[in-house]
Amino acid sequence: MIDLHTHTLFSDGELLPSELVRRAEMIGYEAVALTDHADSSNLDWIVPRLVQVCGDLNRWWKIRAIPGIELTHVPPEMIGGLAEKARTLGARLVLVHGETLVEPVSPGTNRKAIESGVDILAHPGLITEEEISLARKQKVALEISARKGHSLANGHVARMARKFGVPLVLNTDSHSPDDLITREKALKGALGAGLGPDEFEQMLQESRRFVARMT
């Protein structure tokens, strides 16, 4: 299992980065990205700390810990600049909190995230054909989410990605230790979204490609 979307107590998660990574390792994770919520108020505080701890953990543990960030509920016009700043600070992976069905994310967030060339658009909700076509052009991956609420649009996202040939990744959006999942549970989630076993394997391979580029 590879998970490219998790949260620590640096934002609204429950665990220290070290404990989250260790718990992921113990249930068989190959790699995990720490992608705490950020906007302009805390971006320059979070990213350097995640860079530090991931470097420390990668010296001693087999699992790969990846420093990232999830830009969350920011004005769409700010996404490009904040994404660039995050990379300058050392973030190896930039996600944007997409237009999920269960939160009041600003309209236009999906499109601006894609235009900005972020790595992953998390839980994009009812993404449009125009947006997903642009995601293919910009090489932005879309997320199939294991998180309650955010998973409501998984079937739509899966169908659209299949139609337009956009890469998918399956993430937990973990905030607590109970949110981490095994490969078997991840497969069930993929099947529930209407994806086949081969497509599930393709998602894992896409996640491995991200890890290979970042390590």
FIMARKE-556601 format. One record per residue (C-alpha): residue number from 1; x, y, z. Coordinates in steps of 0.001 Angstrom, whole numbers. Example, Ala and Ser with C-alpha at 12.3 -4.5 7.8 and 13.67 -1.06 7.14 Angstrom:
2
[1, [12300, -4500, 7800]]
[2, [13670, -1060, 7140]]
***
This chain:
215
[1, [0, 0, 0]]
[2, [1162, 3506, -844]]
[3, [-698, 6473, 607]]
[4, [-45, 9943, -772]]
[5, [-2486, 11869, 1437]]
[6, [-2293, 11858, 5256]]
[7, [-2413, 14359, 8117]]
[8, [-479, 14725, 11360]]
[9, [-965, 16931, 14413]]
[10, [757, 19682, 12435]]
[11, [-2768, 20319, 11109]]
[12, [-5882, 18352, 12137]]
[13, [-4443, 14855, 12468]]
[14, [-4034, 13006, 15768]]
[15, [-487, 11668, 15538]]
[16, [3060, 12915, 15444]]
[17, [4615, 12343, 12008]]
[18, [6876, 9618, 13421]]
[19, [4001, 7651, 14907]]
[20, [1875, 7944, 11769]]
[21, [4716, 6668, 9592]]
[22, [5533, 3848, 12000]]
[23, [1927, 2702, 12191]]
[24, [1734, 2730, 8394]]
[25, [4905, 648, 8179]]
[26, [3524, -1922, 10606]]
[27, [488, -2659, 8426]]
[28, [2559, -3065, 5294]]
[29, [2819, 370, 3700]]
[30, [5659, 865, 1227]]
[31, [5480, 4653, 1395]]
[32, [3411, 7410, 2949]]
[33, [3209, 11118, 2205]]
[34, [2603, 13594, 5019]]
[35, [390, 16282, 3501]]
[36, [-952, 18512, 6237]]
[37, [-3529, 21197, 5540]]
[38, [-2070, 24603, 4736]]
[39, [-2881, 28080, 3534]]
[40, [-820, 31280, 3550]]
[41, [-880, 31390, 7374]]
[42, [1048, 28192, 8077]]
[43, [2659, 26946, 4861]]
[44, [6145, 28164, 5786]]
[45, [5808, 26606, 9256]]
[46, [4632, 23137, 8241]]
[47, [6679, 22259, 5172]]
[48, [10182, 22642, 6665]]
[49, [9160, 20521, 9662]]
[50, [7829, 17741, 7453]]
[51, [10993, 17899, 5351]]
[52, [13064, 17521, 8524]]
[53, [11155, 14609, 10025]]
[54, [10854, 12699, 6758]]
[55, [14596, 12999, 6265]]
[56, [15188, 11696, 9768]]
[57, [12826, 8739, 9413]]
[58, [14145, 7755, 6001]]
[59, [17601, 7281, 7499]]
[60, [16374, 4470, 9751]]
[61, [13198, 2885, 8428]]
[62, [12464, 948, 5267]]
[63, [9171, 2737, 4591]]
[64, [9568, 5931, 2577]]
[65, [8210, 9077, 4200]]
[66, [7510, 11916, 1769]]
[67, [7075, 15577, 2775]]
[68, [4095, 17185, 1087]]
[69, [1256, 19612, 1652]]
[70, [-2471, 19899, 970]]
[71, [-3536, 23430, 71]]
[72, [-6944, 23682, 1696]]
[73, [-9854, 26117, 1324]]
[74, [-7672, 28845, -146]]
[75, [-8988, 31332, -2717]]
[76, [-8517, 29656, -6093]]
[77, [-6485, 32602, -7350]]
[78, [-3836, 31876, -4687]]
[79, [-3309, 28204, -5508]]
[80, [-590, 28650, -8116]]
[81, [1548, 30917, -5963]]
[82, [1179, 28798, -2848]]
[83, [1994, 25614, -4763]]
[84, [5169, 27196, -6076]]
[85, [6111, 28414, -2585]]
[86, [5509, 24934, -1134]]
[87, [7908, 23389, -3635]]
[88, [10494, 26068, -2885]]
[89, [10235, 25202, 812]]
[90, [10901, 21530, 31]]
[91, [7495, 19900, -457]]
[92, [7944, 16891, -2719]]
[93, [4220, 16514, -3318]]
[94, [1550, 19200, -3620]]
[95, [-2120, 18310, -3266]]
[96, [-5117, 20606, -3419]]
[97, [-8262, 19996, -1384]]
[98, [-10732, 19560, -4221]]
[99, [-14425, 20399, -4472]]
[100, [-15644, 17527, -2315]]
[101, [-19397, 17096, -1914]]
[102, [-19306, 17532, 1868]]
[103, [-17454, 20824, 2384]]
[104, [-17933, 24406, 1115]]
[105, [-14844, 24515, -1094]]
[106, [-14734, 27614, -3291]]
[107, [-16060, 27011, -6821]]
[108, [-13209, 27087, -9308]]
[109, [-10783, 25314, -6965]]
[110, [-10607, 22182, -9110]]
[111, [-9830, 24122, -12254]]
[112, [-7217, 26392, -10677]]
[113, [-5468, 23435, -9063]]
[114, [-5270, 21677, -12418]]
[115, [-4132, 24803, -14251]]
[116, [-1416, 25249, -11624]]
[117, [-67, 21767, -12308]]
[118, [-276, 20415, -8779]]
[119, [510, 16734, -8365]]
[120, [-2831, 15427, -7102]]
[121, [-6318, 16886, -6962]]
[122, [-7758, 15331, -3805]]
[123, [-11404, 14216, -3625]]
[124, [-12483, 16380, -6601]]
[125, [-16219, 15738, -6226]]
[126, [-18310, 16126, -9354]]
[127, [-15418, 17112, -11577]]
[128, [-16516, 18269, -15018]]
[129, [-15503, 16909, -18408]]
[130, [-13716, 20168, -19185]]
[131, [-11722, 19971, -15946]]
[132, [-10799, 16343, -16349]]
[133, [-9732, 16884, -19945]]
[134, [-7445, 19645, -18686]]
[135, [-6138, 17318, -15950]]
[136, [-5029, 14873, -18622]]
[137, [-3206, 17651, -20476]]
[138, [-1574, 18947, -17283]]
[139, [-734, 15432, -16012]]
[140, [-2554, 15986, -12723]]
[141, [-3642, 12772, -10986]]
[142, [-7078, 12453, -9409]]
[143, [-7786, 10844, -6073]]
[144, [-10049, 7969, -5163]]
[145, [-10621, 8632, -1469]]
[146, [-11080, 6095, 1320]]
[147, [-12316, 8844, 3657]]
[148, [-15943, 8930, 4730]]
[149, [-17837, 11707, 2964]]
[150, [-15091, 12434, 493]]
[151, [-15649, 8981, -998]]
[152, [-19210, 9826, -2083]]
[153, [-18059, 10924, -5541]]
[154, [-15578, 8085, -6104]]
[155, [-17779, 6395, -8688]]
[156, [-18086, 9590, -10717]]
[157, [-14357, 10307, -10496]]
[158, [-13522, 6752, -11549]]
[159, [-15857, 6864, -14550]]
[160, [-14542, 10215, -15723]]
[161, [-10921, 9189, -15295]]
[162, [-11521, 6020, -17277]]
[163, [-13275, 7963, -20058]]
[164, [-10490, 10521, -20433]]
[165, [-7468, 8409, -19527]]
[166, [-6509, 10429, -16444]]
[167, [-4336, 8665, -13839]]
[168, [-5871, 7794, -10490]]
[169, [-4339, 7252, -7063]]
[170, [-6074, 5743, -4042]]
[171, [-5435, 7569, -759]]
[172, [-6841, 7422, 2754]]
[173, [-6774, 11107, 3740]]
[174, [-5901, 9708, 7180]]
[175, [-6407, 11872, 10249]]
[176, [-6230, 9104, 12858]]
[177, [-4567, 5680, 13113]]
[178, [-7886, 3969, 12403]]
[179, [-7995, 5663, 8981]]
[180, [-4978, 3757, 7696]]
[181, [-5998, 760, 5599]]
[182, [-4586, -2513, 4371]]
[183, [-4163, -3423, 726]]
[184, [-7191, -5706, 1002]]
[185, [-9421, -2899, 2251]]
[186, [-8056, -576, -426]]
[187, [-9009, -3118, -3086]]
[188, [-12557, -3295, -1723]]
[189, [-12782, 484, -1919]]
[190, [-11636, 442, -5526]]
[191, [-14177, -2248, -6428]]
[192, [-16863, -215, -4679]]
[193, [-16005, 2751, -6895]]
[194, [-16617, 618, -9975]]
[195, [-12979, -109, -10763]]
[196, [-11688, -3567, -11601]]
[197, [-8751, -5425, -10041]]
[198, [-6515, -4442, -12964]]
[199, [-7430, -783, -12510]]
[200, [-6656, -1078, -8804]]
[201, [-3186, -2348, -9702]]
[202, [-2789, 558, -12127]]
[203, [-3538, 2975, -9278]]
[204, [-843, 1365, -7145]]
[205, [1616, 1612, -10013]]
[206, [768, 5288, -10465]]
[207, [1474, 5864, -6770]]
[208, [4782, 4007, -7102]]
[209, [5721, 6282, -9989]]
[210, [5145, 9286, -7736]]
[211, [7356, 7756, -5058]]
[212, [10077, 6913, -7570]]
[213, [10167, 10512, -8778]]
[214, [10395, 11860, -5233]]
[215, [13047, 9598, -3722]]
***
